[in-house]
Structures are given as structure tokens and as C-alpha cells.
């Protein structure tokens, strides 16, 4: 059962990445407020004919991540109540909230739903990399790959937060200081890839003799 849960995690993350690539390939040239849709945030697709694919991809990623976390707990890779498991659950909850509270067009004015969407996206993106770093312990190739991919995801996050900081200092709109669509895809892509590596680590059963740290 544990390996099956690992494969669910791998499959869900891969399908989600493929879905976004397919949306960029088929609808990405359509115009948006930021030029082409593929230059905008991924959530913009919820207002296109590909909205069903976007919603399905996010829900699949959330479900697959939850299954993977359960498998990791069953295998003794992480404690059920620990920093790693809580952060990974925040990732899952954040993804679900992104679907329940769609992206808002801020030109139309303030929106409680849009604020929740923005906050949920940020929570999800920030929570997963440290979760992977805490959970994927040991020197197994898949564990090391998961940590490296999570680290690269943190690098992309640094670009995002750097733009936010620069916007606060300069008074400019921070989302105009970076290619936001590219940065978001960099964050999402490497974090999903880290999940794939984490799932393969569980499937291959590498490092099963390692003792799970209380803080993992």
C-alpha cells in the first residue's frame, strides 16, 4: 500500500505539470492583461476554456500530495504530527483554497476571495520546500534529488520575494518588476518535481533503516 501511495504522488505531480504545459501550448498565446496568457500567472487559466483542466490539475496535485504524505507517515519517514507533515499539509490546504477562491481581477476593485486566493497561493508555495527538506533525509539518490529540487524552488521564491521587497522600497507595482508568469512556473515546476522525487524515494524504499527525527 505504501508504494501505491508513493506512485499516486508521482503520477499526480507529473499530470499536473503536463496539464499546465498543455494549457501553455494550446491557450498560452491568447491575450491577457499581462500580454499572452503564458506570461501571466497560472491561475489566469481559470477564466478560459481550459478552466476545467486547471482546476482538475490543482485538485489532482492536492490529492496526490495528501496521499504521498499519508504514505510517508505509514512508512515511518515522517511523524504524523511534526514540522514536515504540518508544512506539507499546509501545501495541500493552500492548493485546495486556490480552487475554492479563484483568482481576482484587482482592476475591478478589492475582493475577499481574491485576497484568500493570493494568500493561499503564497502559503502553498512557501510551505512545500521546507517540508521536503525536512522529510527527505539520507543520502539516497531520490532523497538528495528531492532536496536539490526543493532548494531550486526556494531560489525561485527568492526572486518573487525580492520583487515584493523592491516594490515596497520603490513604490512600484512589484508584479511588474519580474516576469511573473515565468517565476511562478519556475516555483510550481520545481516544487512539483520535488514531489515526484519524494514519491520515488518512498516507492523505492531507500533509507528505510533511518530513524525519523522528532523534528522532521
C-alpha positions as CSV (number, residue, x, y, z in Angstrom):
1,X,0.0,0.0,0.0
2,X,2.8,2.4,0.8
3,X,4.4,2.0,-2.6
4,X,1.0,2.6,-4.2
5,X,0.6,5.8,-2.3
6,X,4.1,6.8,-3.5
7,X,3.1,6.2,-7.1
8,X,-0.1,8.2,-6.6
9,X,2.1,11.1,-5.5
10,X,4.4,10.7,-8.5
11,X,1.5,10.4,-11.0
12,X,-0.4,13.3,-9.6
13,X,2.6,15.7,-9.7
14,X,3.5,14.7,-13.3
15,X,0.0,15.0,-14.6
16,X,-0.3,18.5,-13.0
17,X,2.9,19.6,-14.7
18,X,1.8,18.2,-18.0
19,X,-1.6,19.9,-17.7
20,X,0.0,23.3,-17.2
21,X,2.4,22.7,-20.1
22,X,-0.6,21.7,-22.3
23,X,-2.5,24.9,-21.3
24,X,0.5,27.0,-22.2
25,X,0.9,25.2,-25.5
26,X,-2.8,25.4,-26.5
27,X,-4.1,28.6,-24.9
28,X,-0.9,30.4,-23.9
29,X,-0.9,32.7,-26.9
30,X,-4.3,34.2,-26.1
31,X,-4.2,37.8,-24.8
32,X,-4.4,38.7,-21.2
33,X,-3.8,41.8,-19.0
34,X,-0.1,40.9,-19.0
35,X,0.3,40.1,-22.6
36,X,0.0,36.5,-23.6
37,X,-1.6,34.1,-21.1
38,X,1.6,32.1,-20.6
39,X,3.2,35.3,-19.3
40,X,0.5,35.7,-16.7
41,X,0.0,33.6,-13.5
42,X,-1.2,30.0,-14.0
43,X,-4.4,30.9,-12.2
44,X,-5.5,33.1,-15.1
45,X,-6.5,29.9,-16.9
46,X,-9.5,29.6,-14.6
47,X,-11.2,32.3,-16.8
48,X,-10.5,30.5,-20.1
49,X,-12.0,27.5,-21.8
50,X,-9.2,25.5,-20.1
51,X,-10.6,26.2,-16.6
52,X,-11.6,22.6,-16.1
53,X,-8.0,21.4,-16.8
54,X,-6.6,24.0,-14.4
55,X,-9.0,23.0,-11.6
56,X,-8.5,19.3,-12.3
57,X,-4.7,19.7,-12.2
58,X,-4.7,21.6,-8.9
59,X,-7.1,19.1,-7.3
60,X,-5.1,16.2,-8.5
61,X,-1.9,17.7,-7.2
62,X,-3.5,18.3,-3.8
63,X,-5.0,14.8,-3.6
64,X,-1.7,13.2,-4.7
65,X,0.2,15.2,-2.2
66,X,-2.1,14.2,0.6
67,X,-1.8,10.5,-0.5
68,X,2.0,10.8,-0.6
69,X,2.1,12.4,2.9
70,X,0.0,9.5,4.2
71,X,2.3,7.0,2.6
72,X,5.3,8.7,4.2
73,X,3.7,8.6,7.6
74,X,2.8,4.9,7.1
75,X,6.3,4.1,6.1
76,X,7.8,5.9,9.1
77,X,9.5,8.5,7.0
78,X,7.9,11.4,8.9
79,X,5.9,11.6,12.1
80,X,2.1,12.3,11.8
81,X,2.5,15.5,13.9
82,X,5.8,17.2,13.0
83,X,7.1,20.2,11.2
84,X,7.5,18.3,8.0
85,X,4.0,16.9,8.0
86,X,2.3,20.1,9.1
87,X,4.1,22.1,6.3
88,X,3.1,19.5,3.7
89,X,-0.5,19.7,4.9
90,X,-0.4,23.5,4.6
91,X,0.7,22.9,0.9
92,X,-2.4,20.7,0.4
93,X,-4.8,23.1,2.1
94,X,-3.3,26.0,0.1
95,X,-3.9,24.2,-3.2
96,X,-7.5,23.5,-2.3
97,X,-8.1,27.1,-1.3
98,X,-6.7,28.2,-4.6
99,X,-9.5,26.3,-6.3
100,X,-12.3,27.3,-3.9
101,X,-11.3,31.0,-4.0
102,X,-10.5,31.8,-7.7
103,X,-8.0,34.5,-8.9
104,X,-9.5,38.0,-8.9
105,X,-9.1,40.9,-11.3
106,X,-7.8,43.6,-9.0
107,X,-8.6,46.3,-11.6
108,X,-12.3,45.7,-10.7
109,X,-11.6,46.6,-7.0
110,X,-10.9,44.8,-3.8
111,X,-12.1,41.2,-3.2
112,X,-12.1,39.0,-0.2
113,X,-12.0,35.9,-2.4
114,X,-9.0,37.3,-4.3
115,X,-7.2,38.1,-1.1
116,X,-7.7,34.5,0.1
117,X,-6.5,33.2,-3.2
118,X,-3.3,35.2,-3.2
119,X,-2.6,34.3,0.5
120,X,-3.3,30.6,-0.2
121,X,-1.0,30.5,-3.2
122,X,1.8,32.1,-1.1
123,X,1.2,29.7,1.8
124,X,1.3,26.7,-0.5
125,X,4.5,27.8,-2.4
126,X,6.3,28.7,0.8
127,X,5.3,25.6,2.8
128,X,6.4,22.8,0.4
129,X,10.2,23.3,0.0
130,X,11.0,23.3,3.8
131,X,8.6,20.3,4.1
132,X,10.6,18.4,1.5
133,X,13.9,19.4,3.1
134,X,12.7,18.1,6.5
135,X,11.2,14.9,5.2
136,X,13.7,13.7,2.5
137,X,16.6,12.7,4.8
138,X,19.5,10.5,4.0
139,X,21.9,10.1,1.1
140,X,19.7,8.1,-1.3
141,X,19.7,9.5,-4.8
142,X,16.0,10.2,-4.8
143,X,16.1,11.9,-1.4
144,X,19.0,14.1,-2.5
145,X,17.2,14.9,-5.7
146,X,14.1,16.0,-3.7
147,X,16.2,18.3,-1.6
148,X,18.0,19.8,-4.5
149,X,14.8,20.4,-6.4
150,X,13.2,22.0,-3.3
151,X,16.3,24.2,-3.0
152,X,15.9,25.4,-6.5
153,X,12.3,26.1,-5.8
154,X,13.4,28.3,-2.9
155,X,15.7,30.1,-5.3
156,X,12.7,31.0,-7.5
157,X,10.8,32.1,-4.3
158,X,13.7,34.4,-3.5
159,X,13.1,36.1,-6.9
160,X,9.5,36.6,-6.0
161,X,10.1,38.0,-2.5
162,X,12.9,40.1,-3.9
163,X,10.5,41.8,-6.3
164,X,7.9,42.3,-3.4
165,X,10.6,43.9,-1.3
166,X,11.8,46.1,-4.2
167,X,8.2,47.2,-4.8
168,X,7.8,48.2,-1.2
169,X,11.0,50.2,-1.2
170,X,10.5,51.9,-4.6
171,X,6.7,52.2,-4.5
172,X,6.4,50.4,-7.8
173,X,4.0,47.5,-8.5
174,X,6.1,44.6,-7.6
175,X,4.5,42.2,-10.2
176,X,5.8,44.5,-13.0
177,X,9.4,44.1,-11.8
178,X,9.7,40.4,-12.8
179,X,8.3,38.1,-15.5
180,X,5.7,36.9,-13.0
181,X,4.4,34.1,-15.2
182,X,7.8,32.6,-15.7
183,X,8.7,33.0,-12.0
184,X,5.5,31.3,-10.8
185,X,6.0,28.5,-13.3
186,X,9.6,28.1,-12.0
187,X,8.4,27.8,-8.4
188,X,5.5,25.5,-9.3
189,X,7.5,23.3,-11.6
190,X,10.4,22.7,-9.3
191,X,8.2,22.1,-6.3
192,X,6.1,19.6,-8.3
193,X,9.4,17.9,-9.4
194,X,10.5,17.7,-5.8
195,X,7.2,15.9,-5.0
196,X,8.0,13.4,-7.8
197,X,11.4,12.7,-6.3
198,X,9.9,12.4,-2.8
199,X,7.3,9.9,-4.2
200,X,10.1,7.9,-5.9
201,X,12.0,7.9,-2.6
202,X,9.0,6.3,-0.9
203,X,8.4,3.8,-3.8
204,X,12.0,2.6,-3.9
205,X,12.1,2.2,-0.1
206,X,15.6,3.8,0.1
207,X,16.8,4.6,3.6
208,X,14.1,2.7,5.4
209,X,16.5,1.9,8.2
210,X,17.0,5.6,9.0
211,X,15.5,6.8,12.3
212,X,12.8,9.5,11.8
213,X,13.8,12.7,13.7
214,X,11.3,14.2,16.1
215,X,11.7,17.5,14.3
216,X,11.3,16.1,10.8
